[in-house]
Amino acid sequence: MALAAITLAGCQEEIDLDLPATQPELVIEGYLTQRDYYFPNGDLDCFGTTVPLADIVLATQLVDAFINIDSIESEADYFPFNKVQLTLTGDYFANEIPQTVSNASVMLYEDGNVVETLIEDPNIPGTYRITHYPKIGSEYHLWIQALGNIYETERELYESVPPLIGLTANYGPNFIQDSCAYYVNIDTYEKPGAGDHYRWFFYLNNEYDKRPGFISITNDDNFDGFCLFGFDVYGDELELGDTLTAFQMNATEGYFNFLSSLQSQTAFVGGPFDSPPAPIRGNLNNLTTGKPAFGYFAAGGISANATAIPDTIPDVDCP
């Protein structure tokens, strides 16, 4: 065994990778979204239980009165909606905050027509505000002049989203049934007709949960038109006294595929059989060079809800 250890130790060699510096390229993160809801034509039949349409509308109105989406940015540290953030790519081993891109010309198009020239936020360099109110069924894209190049995003179809009518804290066992904690379930429903996609954003105690494992997305392949009551899309246990705010956004297929690639190369990596990292294709193109740029400009209706975790553990049997 001693001889084997010496042999193995002798095989170790430190290798320095001298990667060439890369030409910086534009990266976009942008969201065009409003509270545009899909309501059914009548009462919902949820697995034999009827949910009156009037109750759904009332619940949505109460949530909207309680949560002012436009004011959350002053309380949270992220909140990317209705703005475009422009940054630059950096070298692979450069452990630096991405450089912002100021003084760009950014135009918003609706169905091929310019509807707004975005203004850069004087307090947040590289952030350009969207004030135009989108229309359901319209297509939106951006035209950008920056870094001496012309960029354009692909068109995004803006669609409504089912309201997030409930967000409930429940105390129970974890997935492997060896302990208990508080978990959060949502109450919503799915549009009839295949081809819908959704994303959820989460703010834990007013801070955006940006861990790659919490990129929560789904399509409607397995539950087209279903009611989704008591549906856990967060998946992590919460501490006593925590608050959680959830946003449910309609996503296009392109945005869903982008997030799937992003998640697979960030959250689900580290095993010996993982595929090597590859460029993640977004919807921004450099028209000057003819090459893809990076990031995504997404458009879709959004809904929000919030809940608070109790300060005590209920008196229930638990593993």
N, C-alpha and C positions, 0 to 999 in steps of 0.2 A: 504493500500500500504506500510506503514511503517513497519507493522508486516511482510509482505512478504519479504521486503528487508532485515530485520534482520534475518529471517529464512534462506534466501539464503546465506547471508554472513557467517552464522554459519556452512554451509555445506562445505565451502572451506577448503581444506587441501593440503598442499604441499607434493608431493610424489617424493622422490629421487630414481631414478632407478639405482641400483647397478649392472651394467652389467659386466660379467666376461671378463677379458682380452682375446683377441683372438690371436691365433698363426698367425704371419704374413704370407701372401701368396703372390706369384708373380703376378704382374699386367703388362700386355703388351699393348703398343700402337705402331703399326708399319704399314708402308705403302710402298709397292713396286709399283712404278708407273712411267710412261714415257708418252711422247706425241705420243701415238699410236692412230691414228684416223681411224674411219670408214667413208669412202666416198661411196656414192651410185654409182651404175654402170653407171648411166646417169643423165640427168637433173632431178630435183625434181619437182613434181607437187604438189604445195601447195595450195589446195583449189581452183584450177582453174588457179593459177598463176604459171608460169614456172620459176624456178630458175636454171640458167645454172650451170652445174657442174664446169665449169671453174671459175665462179664467187665465188663459195664456196671454191675452192682450193686457189684462190688468196687471199680471205679474211682471210683464215686460215694462209697463209704464212705471211701476213702483221702483224697479231696479234702476231705470233711467233717471228717475228723480233722485235716487240715492247716490248714484255714481255718475259724476260729471267727468266724462272722459277727457275733455279739454283741460281740466284742472289737474289731472293726475301728474302731468309732467313736472309741476312745481313741487310735488311730493316724492316722486320716484326718481331714480337716477338714470333712466334709459328712455322709455316711452318713445318709440321711433315713428309713430303714426303721423301721417300728413306732413312729412318732410323727407328730404333727400340728403343723405350724408355722403360726401365724396372724400375719399382718401387715396393714398398711393400704396402699391405693393412695396415690399422691402426684401432684402436679402434673407435667405432661409435661416441663417444663424444669427441674424440681427435681432436681439431681444429688445426691441424698441416699440414704443407706441406708434401706430401708423400715422404718417404725416397727412395732415388735412390739405384739401385743395380749395383755395379761395379764389375769388374773382372769376369764377366760371360763368358762362352763359348757359342757363338751364331753362328750357321751354317745355311746357306740358301740352300734349296734343290729345284732343278728344275726337275720335272717329276721323283722324287725319287732319284736323284743323287746330291751330294754335288757340288755346284758351287762357293760358297764363304764362307769364315770364316770372320764374321764381326769384325771390329776393333772398340774399344771404343774410342769415341772422347775425347782427353785429356783435352779439355776445357769445356766439358759438361758431367759430371759424369752420368753414367747410360744410355747414348745415344750411340748406335752402328750404324755405317754408312753402307749403302748398295751402292755398286758401280756397281753391276752386272746389265746388261741391259736385261730386261725380253723379252720373246717371246710370241706373241699372240698365244693362244691355249694351252700354257703350264700351268702346275699346280705347285704351289709354297707353301712350308711350311718351318717352322723353327724348329730346334732342339736346345734346350737350356739346359745348365748345370749351375745351380745357387742354392744357399741356401742349398747345399748338396742334391739336387733333380735333376731329369731329367724331362724336359718339352718338349712338342711337340705341335705345332699348327696343326689344320686340314688343308687339302689342299684347296688352293684358285685357281680357274681357272682365268687366266689372259686374259682379252678380251679388244678389242679396244673400244673407246668412240667416239660418234659424236662430231665434233668440236663445240665449243661455238663461233659462228661466229659473234655475235652481243651482245652488252650490252649497253642499251640506257636509258638515264634519261628522264622521262616524267612527266610533271606537270598536276595534275588532282585531282579529288575528292577521298576521302578515301572510305572504304568499306561501311560505313553507310551514305555516301553522306552529311556529315555535315561540312566538311572543305576540303581544298586542300593542297597538298604538292608535292614534287618530289618523285617519285617512280622509280624503275629500272626494266626494262624488258629484258629478254634474247631472243636471236634468235638462234635456233638450230633445230634439227630434230631427229627423233627417228628411231632406227633400225627396219626394218621389221622382224616380227617373235616374238611371245609372249615370255615373260620370262625375259625381261631386267629390270635392276634396276639402279638407279642413286643416287648420293649424290652431293650436292653443299656445298662448303666451301666459307666463305666470310671474306674479310679483309676490315674493315672500317677505312679509314685514316691510313693504314699500320698496324693496330692492328687486330688480329684474333678475330672475333665475336664469343665468346665461350658461349653465353647465350643458355641454353637448348632449348628455343623456336626457335632458329635459326639452329637447326639440320634439314636441308632441304633435304628430301629424297622423292623418288617416284618410283613406278613400272610402267610398260606400259599397265596395265590392261585396261585403258580407252582411250589410244591414240597410240596403236601399229602402228608404221610406219608413224605417222603423222608428219607434220611440226609444230614446236612450235615457232612461231614468236610472239613477244610481250607477252611472258609468264613470269609472276611475280613469282619468286621462293624465293625472299628475304622477301617481304611482309611488310617491315617497311618503314616509311617515312624517308627521308634524309634531312639534313640541307644544306643550301646554302654553296657552296665551298667544300663539302665533296668529297672524292674519295672512290670508291668501286671497289675492285678486286674480281672477282668470279672465282672459280674453279669448273669444272664439271667433275666428276669421275664416271667411270663405277663401279658398285658395284655388288657383287654376292648376291644371295638370302640370304645366311647366314649373310653377313654383313648388308644387309637391315633389316633383322629380329632383329639383335643385336641393331641397331640404333633405331628401332621402340620401342623396350623394354626400351632402355635407355631414349628415349624421353618421353615415357608414365609415367616413374617413376621419372622424374625430372621436365619437363616443365608442364605436364598436371596433377598436383596434387594440393591438398589443399581443395577440395570439401568434403562435408560430406559423399558422396557415393563412393569416390575413394577407390580402393583396397589397402591393405597394401603393403608396399615395399617388394620386393622379390629379391633374387640374380639374377643378369642379366647374362645370359649364353653367354659367348664369344666362342672363338675357340681355347683356350689354355688349355691343359690338363697336370696335374701332373702325369707323368707315374710312379713315385716312390710310391705315395700314392694311385693312382687310382682315384683321385678326380679331378674335374674341377678346374682350376685356373681362372684368371680373365683377361678381356680385349680382344682385337682383333688385329690380323694381317691381313690386307686387301691388295688385289692386284687388279689393274685395270688401264686402260689407263686414262689419264687426259688431260683436255683442260682448257685454261685460257683466260680471257678477262677483261678489265677494263674500267671505265668511270669516268668522273668528273662532279659533279653537278654544274650548272651555279651559278654565284654570284648574279643573279637578278631573280625576279619572273616575268614571262611573263604577258603581259597585256591581260588576258583572263577572261571570265565570270566564276565564281566559286561560289559554295555555301558558 
